[in-house]
Amino acid sequence: MSCATSADVREHRTVLLDSAIEMLVTDPKAVYLDATYGRGGHARRILQRLAPDGRLIALDRDPDAARDASSIADPRFEFVRTRFSRLTEVLAERAVSAIGGLLMDLGVSSPQLDDAARGFSLRLDGPLDMRMDPDSGPSAAQWLAQADLAQVRRVLREYGDERFAAQIAKAIVARRSDGRPLERTSELAAVVARAIPVKDRKDPNQHPATRTFQALRIFLNQELEELALTLEASVAWMAPGARMVVISFHSLEDRIVKTFVSRNAHPERHLPRLPLRATQLPPPLLRPLARVRPDPAEVAANPRARSALMRVAERTAAPAQAGVQC
């Protein structure tokens, strides 16, 4: 996500804001779900498009997001501090029968990156935390203090696609063995930089610890698992014609979204090769609508938008039972 706090909306630009809201809001009277409130960039724009009897429910597990959301005094708006994979419980508790659209702006937000105390940025010295919800689960420092060599190597490979995962994992464990646990972002960045020979670095403009920080953040926050669970649960709650708008920032996220949309748009392609009649095939539940990247002007104004990719899919009229994975 690339959103702003209520006090500095002018400083932080929400990625693909106009395109996302234009694709998302098709029925101003419907209930919409902003699954990644961030600092309210999308939420405020959605509210501008809603009718007096429309409704917006926003989710986020970040306490700073909760504080920002408290500044929105609009009876059509409700914020829930929780993981977005709990959308079924949230909607059921509020007696929502269907939603008119779902927005997900994935990843870490600009305010999170720019706050050294959160530990997301390798360029700012701060506590090695990386949790989107600081009240839940181990911090990066706590996990690295107890994870074995194989666990660290696996996380760096699977979540960061880091080709030097073995060398980096050995360096991290060796540092810990010397009685010097990693507690600061600058310490981890330095350990990783020393583990990767300068001659082997592909991109001299990218910090050598970029993939390590990405991998640890995704793993600790269970970002890919959360995404998969939310996508699976969401279709059953979408009214016919409702839109799913997902903005991702790296290939691991986008691959999950792309595969999910394809599986629900073309279920026949994902079935075992059995002799089936056309009437026996499951109906498509989604229809792909768009694949959008920021234009050069937006990237120039907001460099963090350069890796963004938005996919949009529309719910078909095929029946699906609420709460059942599709």
C-alpha positions as CSV (number, residue, x, y, z in Angstrom):
1,M,0.0,0.0,0.0
2,S,1.1,3.5,-0.6
3,C,-1.2,5.6,1.4
4,A,-1.0,8.7,3.7
5,T,-1.9,9.7,7.2
6,S,-4.8,12.1,7.6
7,A,-2.3,14.8,8.4
8,D,-0.1,14.3,5.4
9,V,-2.2,13.1,2.5
10,R,-0.4,15.6,0.2
11,E,2.9,13.9,1.0
12,H,1.9,10.3,0.5
13,R,0.2,9.4,-2.8
14,T,-2.1,6.4,-3.0
15,V,-1.1,4.3,-5.9
16,L,-3.6,4.0,-8.8
17,L,-6.2,5.9,-6.8
18,D,-8.4,7.1,-9.6
19,S,-8.3,3.9,-11.6
20,A,-9.0,1.7,-8.6
21,I,-12.0,3.6,-7.4
22,E,-13.4,4.0,-10.9
23,M,-13.3,0.2,-11.4
24,L,-14.5,-0.6,-7.9
25,V,-17.6,1.5,-7.3
26,T,-20.3,0.5,-9.7
27,D,-23.3,0.7,-7.3
28,P,-23.2,3.7,-5.0
29,K,-25.9,2.2,-2.7
30,A,-24.0,-1.1,-2.1
31,V,-21.8,-2.2,0.8
32,Y,-18.0,-2.0,0.0
33,L,-15.1,-3.6,1.8
34,D,-11.7,-1.9,1.9
35,A,-9.6,-4.7,3.2
36,T,-6.4,-2.6,3.5
37,Y,-7.3,0.7,5.0
38,G,-3.7,1.9,5.4
39,R,-4.1,5.6,5.9
40,G,-7.4,6.0,4.3
41,G,-6.5,7.1,0.8
42,H,-8.9,4.7,-0.9
43,A,-11.5,4.8,1.8
44,R,-12.0,8.5,1.7
45,R,-12.4,8.4,-2.1
46,I,-14.9,5.5,-1.9
47,L,-17.0,7.5,0.6
48,Q,-17.1,10.4,-1.9
49,R,-18.6,8.1,-4.5
50,L,-21.2,6.4,-2.2
51,A,-24.9,7.4,-2.0
52,P,-26.3,8.4,1.4
53,D,-27.5,4.8,1.9
54,G,-24.2,3.2,0.8
55,R,-21.8,1.7,3.2
56,L,-18.0,1.1,3.6
57,I,-16.4,-1.3,6.0
58,A,-12.6,-1.0,6.3
59,L,-10.1,-3.5,7.8
60,D,-6.5,-3.2,8.9
61,R,-4.5,-4.8,11.7
62,D,-2.2,-1.8,12.1
63,P,-2.9,0.3,15.3
64,D,-1.8,3.4,13.4
65,A,-4.4,2.7,10.8
66,A,-7.0,2.4,13.5
67,R,-6.0,5.8,14.9
68,D,-6.2,7.4,11.5
69,A,-9.6,5.8,10.8
70,S,-11.0,7.4,14.0
71,S,-10.8,10.8,12.3
72,I,-13.5,9.8,9.7
73,A,-16.8,11.0,11.1
74,D,-19.2,9.4,8.6
75,P,-22.1,7.3,9.5
76,R,-21.6,5.2,6.4
77,F,-18.1,4.2,7.5
78,E,-16.9,1.6,10.0
79,F,-13.4,0.5,10.7
80,V,-12.5,-2.9,12.2
81,R,-9.0,-3.6,13.4
82,T,-8.3,-7.1,12.2
83,R,-6.7,-9.3,9.6
84,F,-8.4,-9.1,6.3
85,S,-8.7,-12.9,6.2
86,R,-11.4,-12.5,8.8
87,L,-13.8,-10.9,6.3
88,T,-16.3,-13.7,6.6
89,E,-16.6,-13.1,10.4
90,V,-16.7,-9.4,10.0
91,L,-19.5,-9.4,7.4
92,A,-21.5,-12.1,9.1
93,E,-21.4,-10.2,12.5
94,R,-22.8,-7.2,10.7
95,A,-25.6,-9.1,8.9
96,V,-24.2,-8.1,5.5
97,S,-25.7,-10.4,2.8
98,A,-23.5,-9.3,-0.1
99,I,-20.9,-6.7,-1.0
100,G,-20.7,-4.5,-4.1
101,G,-16.9,-4.6,-4.2
102,L,-13.7,-5.5,-2.5
103,L,-10.4,-3.5,-2.6
104,M,-7.0,-4.9,-1.6
105,D,-3.9,-2.7,-1.7
106,L,-1.2,-5.1,-0.7
107,G,2.1,-4.9,1.0
108,V,3.6,-2.3,3.3
109,S,2.4,1.3,3.4
110,S,4.6,4.4,2.9
111,P,4.0,5.6,6.5
112,Q,5.1,2.2,7.8
113,L,8.3,2.3,5.7
114,D,9.0,5.9,6.7
115,D,8.6,5.2,10.5
116,A,12.0,3.8,11.7
117,A,10.3,2.5,14.8
118,R,8.3,0.0,12.8
119,G,11.5,-1.7,11.5
120,F,10.3,-2.2,7.9
121,S,13.0,0.0,6.2
122,L,16.6,-1.2,5.7
123,R,17.6,2.4,5.1
124,L,16.4,3.7,8.5
125,D,17.9,2.5,11.7
126,G,15.3,1.2,14.1
127,P,14.2,-1.8,16.2
128,L,14.1,-5.0,14.1
129,D,10.3,-5.5,14.3
130,M,8.5,-5.7,10.9
131,R,5.1,-6.6,12.3
132,M,2.0,-5.0,10.8
133,D,0.4,-5.7,14.1
134,P,3.0,-5.0,16.8
135,D,0.7,-6.7,19.4
136,S,0.7,-10.0,17.6
137,G,3.3,-12.6,16.9
138,P,7.1,-12.5,17.2
139,S,9.1,-9.6,15.8
140,A,11.9,-10.2,13.2
141,A,14.5,-9.9,16.0
142,Q,12.7,-12.5,18.1
143,W,12.3,-14.9,15.2
144,L,15.9,-14.6,14.0
145,A,17.1,-15.2,17.6
146,Q,15.7,-18.7,17.6
147,A,15.3,-19.9,14.0
148,D,17.7,-22.5,12.8
149,L,19.9,-22.3,9.7
150,A,17.5,-24.3,7.5
151,Q,14.5,-22.2,8.6
152,V,16.2,-18.9,7.8
153,R,17.5,-20.2,4.4
154,R,14.0,-21.4,3.5
155,V,12.3,-18.1,4.3
156,L,14.8,-16.1,2.3
157,R,14.4,-18.4,-0.7
158,E,10.7,-18.9,-0.7
159,Y,9.6,-15.3,0.3
160,G,12.4,-13.3,-1.1
161,D,13.7,-15.4,-4.1
162,E,17.1,-14.6,-2.7
163,R,19.8,-16.5,-4.5
164,F,22.3,-15.9,-1.7
165,A,20.0,-17.3,0.9
166,A,22.5,-19.9,2.1
167,Q,25.3,-17.4,2.6
168,I,23.0,-14.9,4.3
169,A,21.5,-17.5,6.6
170,K,24.9,-18.7,7.7
171,A,26.0,-15.1,8.4
172,I,22.9,-14.5,10.5
173,V,23.3,-17.6,12.6
174,A,27.1,-17.0,12.9
175,R,26.4,-13.5,14.3
176,R,24.0,-15.0,16.8
177,S,26.4,-17.7,17.8
178,D,28.9,-15.0,18.7
179,G,26.5,-13.7,21.3
180,R,25.5,-10.7,19.3
181,P,21.7,-11.1,18.5
182,L,20.4,-8.9,15.7
183,E,18.2,-6.2,17.3
184,R,18.4,-3.3,14.8
185,T,17.5,-2.9,11.1
186,S,20.9,-1.4,10.5
187,E,22.6,-4.5,12.0
188,L,20.7,-6.9,9.8
189,A,21.3,-4.8,6.7
190,A,25.1,-4.7,7.4
191,V,25.3,-8.5,8.0
192,V,23.5,-9.2,4.7
193,A,25.7,-6.7,2.8
194,R,28.8,-8.4,4.1
195,A,27.5,-11.9,3.1
196,I,27.0,-11.0,-0.6
197,P,30.2,-10.3,-2.6
198,V,30.1,-7.0,-4.4
199,K,31.1,-8.6,-7.7
200,D,28.0,-10.9,-7.5
201,R,25.4,-8.2,-7.0
202,K,23.2,-7.8,-10.1
203,D,21.8,-4.4,-9.4
204,P,24.2,-1.9,-7.9
205,N,21.3,0.5,-7.3
206,Q,19.5,-2.0,-5.0
207,H,20.6,-2.5,-1.5
208,P,21.8,-6.1,-1.1
209,A,19.4,-6.6,1.9
210,T,16.3,-5.7,0.0
211,R,15.1,-9.2,-0.6
212,T,16.0,-10.3,2.9
213,F,13.9,-7.6,4.4
214,Q,11.0,-8.4,2.0
215,A,11.2,-12.1,2.8
216,L,11.2,-11.6,6.6
217,R,8.3,-9.1,6.4
218,I,6.1,-11.4,4.2
219,F,6.8,-14.4,6.3
220,L,6.3,-12.8,9.7
221,N,3.0,-11.2,8.7
222,Q,1.8,-14.3,6.8
223,E,1.0,-12.0,3.9
224,L,0.7,-14.6,1.2
225,E,-1.4,-17.0,3.3
226,E,-3.6,-14.0,4.3
227,L,-4.1,-13.1,0.7
228,A,-5.0,-16.6,-0.4
229,L,-7.5,-17.0,2.4
230,T,-9.1,-13.7,1.7
231,L,-9.5,-14.3,-2.0
232,E,-11.0,-17.7,-1.4
233,A,-13.6,-16.3,1.1
234,S,-14.4,-13.2,-0.8
235,V,-16.2,-14.6,-3.9
236,A,-19.1,-16.0,-2.0
237,W,-19.8,-12.5,-0.5
238,M,-19.7,-10.7,-3.8
239,A,-23.0,-9.7,-5.4
240,P,-23.4,-10.4,-9.2
241,G,-21.5,-7.5,-10.9
242,A,-19.4,-6.7,-7.9
243,R,-15.8,-6.0,-8.6
244,M,-12.6,-7.3,-7.0
245,V,-9.7,-4.8,-7.2
246,V,-6.3,-6.0,-6.1
247,I,-3.1,-3.9,-6.2
248,S,0.1,-5.9,-5.7
249,F,3.7,-4.8,-5.6
250,H,5.7,-8.0,-6.3
251,S,5.4,-11.2,-8.3
252,L,4.6,-13.5,-5.3
253,E,1.4,-11.6,-4.6
254,D,0.4,-11.1,-8.2
255,R,0.9,-14.8,-9.0
256,I,-1.6,-15.7,-6.3
257,V,-4.1,-13.2,-7.6
258,K,-3.6,-14.1,-11.2
259,T,-4.0,-17.9,-10.5
260,F,-7.1,-17.3,-8.3
261,V,-8.9,-15.2,-10.9
262,S,-8.0,-17.7,-13.7
263,R,-9.2,-20.7,-11.6
264,N,-12.6,-18.9,-11.0
265,A,-12.9,-17.5,-14.5
266,H,-12.0,-20.8,-16.3
267,P,-12.7,-23.6,-13.8
268,E,-12.7,-26.2,-16.6
269,R,-8.9,-25.6,-17.1
270,H,-8.2,-26.6,-13.5
271,L,-10.2,-29.8,-13.4
272,P,-8.8,-33.3,-13.7
273,R,-9.0,-34.6,-17.3
274,L,-12.2,-36.6,-16.9
275,P,-15.0,-37.2,-19.5
276,L,-17.5,-34.5,-18.5
277,R,-20.5,-33.1,-20.3
278,A,-20.7,-29.3,-20.6
279,T,-23.6,-29.3,-18.1
280,Q,-21.4,-31.0,-15.6
281,L,-18.7,-28.3,-15.6
282,P,-18.7,-25.7,-12.8
283,P,-19.8,-22.3,-13.9
284,P,-17.3,-19.4,-13.9
285,L,-17.6,-17.2,-10.8
286,L,-15.4,-14.4,-12.0
287,R,-14.8,-12.5,-15.2
288,P,-11.3,-10.8,-15.7
289,L,-11.8,-7.1,-16.5
290,A,-8.5,-5.3,-16.4
291,R,-4.8,-5.4,-15.7
292,V,-3.4,-1.9,-15.0
293,R,0.0,-0.4,-14.3
294,P,0.7,3.2,-13.2
295,D,1.4,5.5,-16.2
296,P,4.8,7.2,-16.4
297,A,3.5,10.4,-14.9
298,E,2.3,8.6,-11.7
299,V,5.6,6.8,-11.4
300,A,7.5,10.1,-11.8
301,A,5.4,11.7,-9.1
302,N,5.5,8.6,-6.8
303,P,8.5,6.3,-7.4
304,R,7.0,3.7,-5.1
305,A,4.3,3.1,-7.7
306,R,6.7,1.7,-10.3
307,S,6.2,-1.9,-9.3
308,A,2.4,-1.7,-8.8
309,L,0.1,-3.9,-10.8
310,M,-3.7,-3.8,-10.4
311,R,-6.0,-6.7,-11.4
312,V,-9.7,-6.3,-11.6
313,A,-12.3,-9.1,-11.8
314,E,-16.1,-9.0,-11.8
315,R,-18.5,-11.5,-10.1
316,T,-20.7,-13.4,-12.5
317,A,-24.3,-14.4,-11.8
318,A,-23.3,-18.0,-11.0
319,P,-24.6,-19.1,-7.6
320,A,-22.3,-19.5,-4.7
321,Q,-23.2,-20.2,-1.1
322,A,-22.0,-17.6,1.4
323,G,-19.1,-18.8,3.5
324,V,-18.1,-21.6,1.1
325,Q,-14.7,-21.5,-0.6
326,C,-15.0,-21.2,-4.3
